[in-house]
Amino acid sequence: MDIPQERKLVTEIPGPRSREWFERRDTAVPRGVANIHPIVTARASGAIVEDVDGNRLIDFATGIAVLNVGHTAPEVVSAAQRQLELDTHTCFHVTANEPYIELAERLNALAPGDHEKKTMFANSGAEAVENAVKIARKHTGRPGVVVFDHAFHGRTLMAMSLTAKVMPYKQGMGPFAPEVYRLPLAYPYRCPTGGTEETCAESCLAYALDEMHKHIGEENIAAILIEPIQGEGGFIVPAPGFIAGLAEFAAANGIVFIADEIQSGMGRAGRWFAIEDEGVVPDIVLSAKSLGGGLPISGVTGRADMMDSVHVGGLGGTYGGNPVAAAAALAVLDKIEAEGLLERSRAVGGTIDGRIRAMQDRFDSIGDVRGRGAMRAMELVVDRATKEPLDGAVMSALGSAALERGLIVLTAGTYGNVLRLLPPVTIDDGLLDEGLGLLEEAVAATAG
């Protein structure tokens, strides 16, 4: 790696050059394009981001779960460089390319289930979601799509309609796409049906099945779309049995069951796909983010008969399956397999879980700790008894306190009170331990 894997602070955060760049950014870029942290990256490698001032920060954000294999992984960079010298773009619809076909074969083999599968590629997670809905509707001849509270599925029209949180994603952006139905999620810490953590799955599933039968009608539902572990919604792991019950209902009623693994897949939650831990085989599974190792690509992998139900020309896009991005994705898959990164993800997650549970014992503001693999979070509250979400200003201060110490973290959740941890699964143990220590300092200084 060309950047030492160590934290180094040489200026205040943000430094003078970052501030200069942000002055230029303010005049050139719309304010609606948010910036979580006021720093500008010069280069990045492994688990370190170096800003334009020369500060080196430990990255627990990874471009919002995009860099499971680390920043500028040498194997990914080399694969992209080789492909850049061969072919940057012809459009798969005009002349096919080898990386697209090979990557489709690999994902077909990796996706859950022994049935025949096919894969198409797009550019972003939102595009994958849009295409999955198109396929489900075409396959079933039905209009309805069922989604859940706290879900995030993207920012394009259909994906935004499927997303739960209004501000900032949907405010003033309507009208939205029709035939979208939202149901409560079995959120163990805040069970919407009033159940306990032990009964949440049963009560929420019963409510969901009844609602789908009474108010939508099984024969009108094309798809049930769910994140096996919610991302922007706050790393919520649905209560055990909830997802399996939905999948059984879908199979019994000819409904396409779609797993949105855009944030949770590619080893982030300790498996190729988080749905594997639910014992469920989805009809369609969506990939993006870490699939490309930093290059934009997304995949829709599904049962061959479903994928082939769309007429010729009904799927695609100019840049979908770009050969450079596809070559990079193949290198990501190779690296995960060669270096045992699924197991490493679980080990990293175990370390994080132990440390943040110790923090929970120390700080009353940490109400819940959850996640799988290297996809971990803690939910912060004003009071554990009432579970009132911690104020957004305090959460912002927490993120700033971490940044000032040289650690990049992200918040999430419908109430903005979840701190999510997404280090590269390739991070070394010493750097992980240091980052968690900085996080504990930041919590103590702001929310403790």
C-alpha positions in Angstrom: 0.0 0.0 0.0 1.4 3.4 -0.9 0.0 5.1 2.2 1.3 4.0 5.6 -1.6 2.4 7.5 -1.4 4.7 10.4 -3.2 7.7 11.7 -1.5 11.1 11.4 -2.8 14.5 12.2 -0.7 17.5 11.0 -3.4 20.2 11.1 -6.7 20.9 12.7 -9.6 19.1 11.1 -10.7 20.5 8.7 -7.3 21.9 7.6 -6.7 25.1 5.6 -6.6 23.4 2.2 -9.9 21.5 2.9 -11.5 24.8 3.9 -10.3 26.4 0.7 -11.7 23.6 -1.4 -15.0 23.8 0.4 -15.2 27.5 -0.4 -14.9 26.6 -4.1 -17.4 23.7 -3.6 -20.0 26.1 -2.2 -19.9 28.2 -5.3 -19.7 25.3 -7.8 -21.9 22.5 -6.3 -25.6 22.6 -5.3 -26.2 22.7 -1.5 -28.6 19.7 -2.0 -25.5 17.5 -2.6 -24.7 16.9 1.0 -21.2 16.6 2.6 -21.1 14.7 5.8 -17.6 15.7 6.7 -15.8 19.0 5.8 -12.6 17.4 4.4 -11.4 16.8 0.9 -9.6 13.5 0.0 -6.3 13.6 -1.8 -5.7 9.8 -1.8 -6.7 6.7 0.1 -5.4 3.2 0.6 -6.5 0.3 2.8 -8.2 1.7 5.8 -6.6 5.2 5.6 -7.9 8.3 3.9 -5.4 11.1 3.4 -6.8 14.6 3.0 -5.4 17.5 1.0 -3.7 18.8 4.1 -1.8 15.6 4.7 -3.9 14.3 7.6 -4.3 10.6 7.6 -7.6 9.4 9.0 -8.9 5.9 9.9 -11.9 5.2 7.8 -14.9 3.5 9.4 -17.2 4.7 6.6 -15.6 3.2 3.4 -17.6 5.4 1.1 -20.9 4.2 2.6 -20.1 0.4 2.5 -18.4 0.5 -0.9 -14.9 -0.5 0.0 -15.1 -3.8 1.9 -11.8 -4.9 0.4 -10.2 -1.5 1.3 -9.4 1.7 -0.6 -7.5 1.2 -3.9 -7.0 -2.5 -3.3 -4.0 -3.3 -5.6 -5.7 -6.2 -7.2 -8.7 -4.1 -8.1 -6.6 -1.2 -9.4 -4.6 -3.6 -11.6 -7.6 -5.2 -13.0 -9.2 -1.8 -13.9 -5.9 -0.6 -15.4 -5.6 -3.7 -17.6 -9.1 -3.3 -18.8 -8.7 0.5 -19.4 -5.9 -0.4 -21.9 -8.2 -2.9 -23.7 -11.6 -1.3 -23.9 -13.3 1.4 -21.8 -16.7 1.2 -23.4 -18.6 0.0 -26.5 -22.0 -0.5 -24.7 -23.0 -4.1 -24.0 -26.0 -3.7 -26.2 -23.8 -2.8 -29.2 -21.0 -5.3 -28.7 -20.8 -7.5 -25.7 -17.7 -7.6 -23.5 -16.0 -10.5 -21.7 -16.0 -9.1 -18.1 -19.8 -8.6 -18.2 -20.5 -12.2 -19.1 -17.9 -13.6 -16.7 -19.1 -11.5 -13.8 -22.7 -12.6 -14.5 -21.5 -16.2 -14.3 -19.7 -15.6 -11.0 -22.7 -13.9 -9.4 -25.1 -16.6 -10.7 -22.9 -19.1 -8.9 -22.5 -17.1 -5.7 -26.2 -16.1 -5.2 -28.2 -18.3 -2.8 -30.0 -21.3 -4.3 -29.2 -24.2 -6.6 -31.7 -23.1 -9.3 -30.7 -21.6 -12.7 -30.0 -17.9 -12.4 -29.2 -15.0 -14.7 -27.7 -11.5 -14.0 -28.0 -8.1 -15.6 -25.9 -5.0 -14.7 -26.6 -1.4 -14.1 -24.6 1.5 -12.6 -26.0 2.1 -9.1 -28.0 0.5 -6.3 -31.1 2.6 -7.2 -30.9 1.3 -10.8 -30.7 -2.3 -9.6 -33.9 -1.7 -7.5 -35.7 -0.1 -10.4 -34.9 -3.0 -12.7 -35.9 -5.6 -10.1 -39.3 -4.0 -9.7 -39.7 -3.9 -13.5 -38.8 -7.6 -13.7 -41.1 -8.6 -10.9 -44.0 -6.7 -12.5 -43.4 -8.1 -15.9 -43.0 -11.7 -14.6 -46.2 -11.6 -12.4 -48.4 -9.2 -14.4 -49.1 -7.5 -11.1 -48.5 -3.9 -9.9 -48.0 -3.9 -6.2 -44.7 -3.7 -4.4 -44.5 -4.2 -0.6 -41.7 -2.5 1.4 -41.0 -1.7 5.0 -40.6 1.0 7.6 -37.0 2.5 7.8 -36.1 1.1 4.4 -33.8 2.9 2.0 -33.7 1.8 -1.6 -32.4 4.8 -3.5 -33.1 8.3 -4.8 -34.6 7.8 -8.3 -38.4 8.0 -8.6 -39.3 4.4 -8.0 -36.5 3.8 -5.5 -37.4 7.1 -3.7 -41.0 6.0 -3.6 -39.8 2.7 -2.0 -37.6 4.5 0.5 -39.3 5.2 3.9 -37.7 8.3 5.3 -39.1 11.6 4.1 -36.4 14.1 5.1 -34.0 14.5 3.3 -34.7 11.9 0.7 -38.3 12.7 -0.4 -39.3 16.0 1.0 -40.9 18.1 -1.8 -40.0 15.5 -4.5 -43.5 14.1 -5.1 -45.8 12.9 -6.5 -44.3 9.4 -6.1 -44.7 6.2 -8.0 -48.0 4.4 -7.3 -48.7 0.9 -6.0 -46.1 1.0 -3.2 -47.3 -0.4 0.1 -45.4 0.1 3.3 -45.6 -2.2 6.3 -44.0 -2.2 9.8 -40.6 -3.9 10.1 -39.9 -6.4 13.0 -37.5 -3.9 14.6 -36.6 -5.7 17.9 -35.5 -2.7 19.8 -38.5 -0.6 18.8 -41.1 -3.3 18.0 -43.9 -1.4 16.1 -46.6 -3.9 17.3 -45.6 -3.5 20.9 -44.0 -6.9 21.2 -40.9 -7.8 23.1 -37.7 -8.6 21.4 -38.7 -12.3 21.7 -42.2 -11.9 20.2 -41.5 -9.1 17.7 -41.1 -11.3 14.7 -44.3 -13.2 15.4 -46.5 -10.2 16.0 -45.1 -8.1 13.1 -45.3 -11.0 10.7 -49.0 -11.7 11.6 -49.7 -8.0 11.1 -48.0 -7.9 7.7 -49.7 -11.0 6.4 -53.0 -9.7 7.5 -52.5 -6.3 5.9 -51.3 -7.9 2.6 -54.4 -10.1 2.5 -57.0 -7.5 3.5 -55.7 -4.2 2.1 -53.7 -5.2 -1.0 -54.7 -8.7 -2.0 -52.1 -11.3 -2.7 -53.1 -11.5 -6.3 -52.1 -7.8 -6.7 -48.6 -8.0 -5.2 -45.7 -8.3 -7.7 -42.9 -8.2 -5.1 -41.9 -8.0 -1.5 -38.7 -6.0 -1.3 -36.6 -6.0 1.9 -33.1 -5.4 3.1 -31.9 -8.4 5.2 -30.1 -5.9 7.3 -31.3 -2.3 6.8 -28.6 0.2 5.8 -29.6 3.8 6.0 -32.5 2.8 8.2 -30.0 2.1 11.1 -28.5 -1.3 10.6 -31.6 -2.9 11.8 -31.5 -6.7 11.9 -35.1 -7.9 11.6 -36.2 -10.2 14.4 -35.4 -13.8 13.7 -38.2 -15.5 11.6 -39.7 -12.4 10.2 -37.9 -12.6 6.8 -38.5 -16.3 6.5 -42.2 -15.9 7.2 -42.4 -13.2 4.5 -40.6 -15.4 2.0 -42.9 -18.3 2.7 -45.9 -16.1 2.1 -44.4 -14.8 -1.1 -43.7 -18.4 -2.4 -47.2 -19.5 -1.6 -48.8 -16.7 -3.5 -46.6 -16.3 -6.6 -45.0 -13.1 -5.3 -41.4 -12.3 -6.2 -39.2 -12.1 -3.1 -36.4 -9.6 -3.5 -33.4 -9.2 -1.2 -31.8 -5.8 -1.4 -28.2 -6.6 -0.5 -26.7 -3.3 -1.9 -25.2 -2.4 1.5 -25.2 -5.7 3.3 -23.7 -7.9 0.6 -20.2 -8.8 -0.7 -19.0 -9.9 2.7 -20.0 -6.9 4.7 -22.3 -8.9 7.0 -20.0 -12.0 7.1 -21.5 -13.8 4.1 -21.6 -13.2 0.4 -25.2 -12.2 1.1 -26.8 -11.4 4.5 -29.9 -13.3 3.5 -28.0 -16.5 3.9 -28.2 -16.2 7.7 -32.0 -16.2 7.4 -32.1 -19.6 5.6 -34.0 -17.9 2.8 -33.4 -18.2 -0.9 -34.6 -15.0 -2.6 -36.0 -15.0 -6.1 -33.9 -11.9 -6.9 -30.9 -10.5 -5.0 -29.5 -7.1 -5.6 -25.8 -6.1 -5.5 -23.9 -2.8 -5.7 -21.6 -0.7 -3.5 -18.8 -3.1 -2.6 -19.3 -5.2 -5.7 -17.2 -2.8 -7.7 -14.5 -2.0 -5.2 -15.0 1.7 -5.7 -16.1 1.6 -9.3 -19.9 2.1 -10.1 -21.7 -1.1 -10.9 -24.8 -2.9 -9.7 -26.2 -6.3 -10.4 -29.7 -7.9 -10.5 -29.4 -11.7 -10.1 -32.5 -13.8 -10.2 -34.2 -17.0 -11.2 -33.7 -17.5 -14.9 -37.3 -17.8 -15.8 -38.1 -14.5 -14.0 -35.1 -12.7 -15.6 -36.1 -14.0 -19.0 -39.7 -12.9 -18.7 -38.8 -9.4 -19.9 -38.9 -9.0 -23.7 -35.7 -8.2 -25.7 -34.7 -4.6 -25.2 -36.8 -4.2 -22.0 -33.7 -4.2 -19.8 -30.4 -2.3 -20.0 -28.7 1.0 -20.2 -25.8 2.7 -21.9 -23.2 2.1 -19.2 -24.6 -1.0 -17.5 -21.8 -3.6 -17.0 -19.1 -1.2 -18.2 -16.0 -3.5 -18.8 -13.7 -1.5 -16.5 -16.2 -1.7 -13.6 -16.9 -5.4 -14.3 -13.2 -6.2 -14.4 -12.8 -4.5 -11.1 -15.7 -6.4 -9.6 -14.2 -9.7 -10.8 -11.0 -8.7 -8.9 -13.1 -7.9 -5.8 -14.7 -11.4 -5.9 -11.2 -13.0 -6.3 -9.8 -11.1 -3.4 -12.7 -12.0 -1.1 -12.2 -15.7 -2.0 -8.4 -15.8 -2.0 -8.0 -13.9 1.3 -10.9 -15.5 3.2 -12.5 -12.2 3.7 -15.9 -13.6 4.7 -14.3 -15.1 7.8 -12.3 -12.0 8.3 -15.5 -9.9 8.2 -16.9 -12.0 11.0 -13.7 -11.7 13.0 -13.7 -7.9 12.6 -17.3 -7.8 13.6 -16.6 -9.8 16.7 -14.0 -7.3 17.8 -16.3 -4.4 17.1 -19.2 -6.0 18.9 -17.1 -6.7 22.0 -15.8 -3.2 22.2 -19.1 -1.4 21.7 -20.9 -3.7 24.1 -18.3 -2.6 26.7 -19.0 1.0 25.7 -22.7 0.2 26.3 -21.9 -0.9 29.8 -20.0 2.4 30.4 -22.4 4.9 28.7 -26.1 5.0 29.4 -26.7 6.8 26.1 -26.0 3.6 24.1 -29.4 1.9 24.1 -28.9 -0.9 21.6 -25.9 -2.7 19.9 -26.6 -4.7 16.8 -25.3 -6.1 13.5 -23.6 -9.0 11.8 -20.1 -9.4 10.5 -18.4 -6.1 10.0 -21.7 -4.3 9.7 -22.2 -3.0 13.3 -24.0 -0.2 14.9 -25.1 1.3 18.2 -28.3 3.2 18.7 -28.0 6.2 21.0 -30.8 7.4 23.3 -31.6 10.1 25.8 -33.0 7.6 28.3 -32.9 3.8 28.1 -36.3 3.5 29.7 -38.1 5.7 27.2 -35.7 5.0 24.2 -36.1 8.6 23.2 -33.6 9.1 20.3 -30.6 11.2 21.0 -30.8 14.7 19.6 -29.4 15.2 16.1 -27.1 18.0 17.3 -25.4 15.6 19.7 -25.0 13.0 17.0 -23.4 15.6 14.8 -21.1 16.6 17.6 -20.2 13.0 18.1 -19.2 12.6 14.4 -17.2 15.8 14.5 -15.4 14.7 17.7 -14.4 11.5 16.0 -13.2 13.3 12.9 -11.2 15.7 15.0 -9.4 12.7 16.5 -8.7 11.2 13.0 -11.6 8.8 12.7 -14.3 8.9 9.9 -17.7 7.5 11.0 -21.3 7.8 9.8 -24.7 8.1 11.4 -27.9 6.5 10.1 -31.4 5.7 11.2 -34.9 7.1 10.8 -34.2 9.3 13.8 -30.6 10.0 12.9 -29.5 8.5 16.2 -27.6 5.4 15.0 -23.8 5.3 14.7 -22.8 2.7 12.1 -19.4 1.2 11.7 -18.2 0.1 8.3 -14.4 -0.4 8.4 -12.8 -2.3 5.5 -12.9 -6.0 6.3 -9.1 -5.9 5.4 -8.3 -3.5 8.2 -5.5 -4.7 10.4 -6.2 -5.4 14.1 -4.0 -2.6 15.4 -5.7 0.1 13.4 -9.2 -1.3 14.2 -8.4 -1.2 17.9 -7.1 2.3 17.6 -10.2 3.5 15.7 -12.5 1.9 18.3 -10.5 3.7 21.1 -11.0 7.0 19.3 -14.7 6.3 19.0 -14.9 5.7 22.7 -13.2 9.0 23.4 -15.7 10.8 21.0 -18.7 9.2 22.7 -17.3 10.1 26.1 -16.8 13.7 25.0 -20.2 14.3 23.5 -22.9 11.7 24.4 -21.5 9.9 27.5 
